[in-house]
């Protein structure tokens, strides 16, 4: 017990103790507790990177959809899309759907 008291009294008598304690409290608050802590900042950086990747994917999808929409202004393209995707037909036509089955072992 006497050794512990010597250590505590040595720390109390140290000239810069209050500055060191204040600095430690500041580092703990800024590093872990505050809304703008280092950990929260890293999480936000990761979220920004994820959102930028999502923006790139959506931008590519938007460009592809815009290209498809521009192709739909032509009547022949509309007819082709209706026949291929929605299996529409004219009254005097028959549709044959051929499905290729790959053999499984």
Helices and strands as residue ranges (DSSP letters): H 2-13, H 17-28, I 29-33, H 38-71, H 75-86
